[in-house]
């Protein structure tokens, strides 16, 4: 399964995503700012999430809104840290799209 097989809002497989109930669910998610694939605190941008390295072998999986907030935190924190300990500030455009671990 690829990302193109999934609804960009609710991440349900497109072939299983039909009818008024599914459309209503997507509308509620989009309006509420929920993104079940994002591990950030929200509010979220619906749809795509990307992989942000967070040190060692770990990563954050973030929507665009959470990505922006994380980078702002890193910029602010870098002002207090020595050069050797500063965070990288990766761009959204350079990040890998999260594929759900498949």
Beta strands, then each sheet from edge to edge (+ up, - down):
strand 1: 50-55
strand 2: 58-62
sheet 1: 1+ 2-
end
